[in-house]
Amino acid sequence: MSEAQLWMNIVLLDDFISEVVGDDWESNDPAVNRLLSVFEQAWSYQVRVSFPGTDFLIERLLDDEYGDLGLRLINSHQ
């Protein structure tokens, strides 16, 4: 059950990033890092406003082998 929950909290962004910066990007591309930072800030704001006092982390998921890039929202008490 906890493994399923971790996967449900992942948002893969590689297709979106390809739409914004083009198909020829790498995970260390500055434009990719800026986009991830925007998502992280938006998520942080929404979670803090909706659930004050909640302790959470936003983890970046990078898998260059498969071209997957995403973010995962996790409880920091795990």
C-alpha positions in Angstrom: 0.0 0.0 0.0 2.8 2.5 0.9 4.5 1.7 -2.5 1.3 2.5 -4.3 0.9 5.7 -2.4 4.4 6.8 -3.4 3.7 6.3 -7.0 0.4 8.1 -6.8 2.2 11.2 -5.5 4.5 11.4 -8.5 3.9 13.8 -11.4 6.0 13.1 -14.4 6.8 16.3 -16.3 9.1 15.2 -19.2 6.4 15.6 -21.8 5.5 19.1 -20.5 9.1 20.1 -20.5 9.5 18.9 -24.0 6.6 21.2 -25.0 8.2 24.2 -23.3 12.0 23.8 -24.1 11.9 21.4 -27.0 12.7 17.7 -27.3 16.5 18.1 -27.1 16.9 18.7 -23.3 18.8 17.0 -20.5 18.0 16.9 -16.8 20.8 19.3 -16.0 19.5 22.0 -18.5 19.1 25.3 -16.7 15.6 25.8 -18.3 14.5 22.4 -16.9 15.7 23.4 -13.5 13.9 26.7 -13.6 10.6 24.9 -14.6 11.0 22.4 -11.8 11.6 25.2 -9.3 8.3 26.9 -10.5 6.4 23.7 -9.9 8.1 23.2 -6.5 7.2 26.7 -5.4 3.6 26.4 -6.6 3.1 23.0 -4.9 4.7 24.4 -1.6 2.4 27.4 -1.6 -0.8 25.3 -2.3 0.0 22.7 0.4 0.9 25.3 3.0 -2.2 27.3 2.4 -4.5 24.2 2.2 -2.9 22.3 5.0 -1.2 24.6 7.5 1.3 22.9 9.7 1.9 20.0 7.4 5.5 18.8 7.1 6.3 17.7 3.6 9.1 17.4 1.1 9.1 17.8 -2.7 11.6 15.3 -4.2 12.9 15.6 -7.8 12.9 12.4 -9.7 15.5 12.1 -12.5 16.0 9.1 -14.7 18.2 10.0 -17.6 18.2 6.4 -18.9 14.5 6.5 -19.6 14.1 10.3 -20.0 11.7 10.5 -17.0 11.7 13.6 -15.0 9.2 14.4 -12.3 8.4 15.6 -8.8 7.0 13.6 -5.8 5.2 15.1 -2.8 6.1 13.1 0.3 5.4 13.4 4.0 8.6 14.4 5.7 7.8 12.1 8.7 8.3 8.9 6.7 
